Amino acid sequence: MSMFDQAMQEMKLEVIDDLEQRIWARLEPRIQQELRARHMSIADTAEYLHVSEQTVRRMVRDREIPSFRVRNQILVRQMDVDEWIQKQISEGR
């Protein structure tokens, strides 16, 4: 590979890296907002975790995962469930 080709390749990689960083900087807030906005019912949360609804109700009751009520319905943010999963993984459970 000639020096010119090598310089072009390096420049190309720098441009690609810069573009990836710019794109991620613009997308990350939108992704976070979407995750925060996604609310799941007890049934949805149970399906998401592959456990029974009773298990999710117990987790909510024991405050393992945060929840909130809208009228009589208990809702859980997907982001909170994902954080709980990461915590379980990092603790080696």
Secondary structure, 3 states (H helix, E strand, C coil): CCHHHHHHHHHHHHHHHHHHHHHHHHHHHHHHHHHHHCEEEHHHHHHHHCCCHHHHHHHHHCCCCCCEEECCEEEEEHHHHHHHHHHHHHCCC
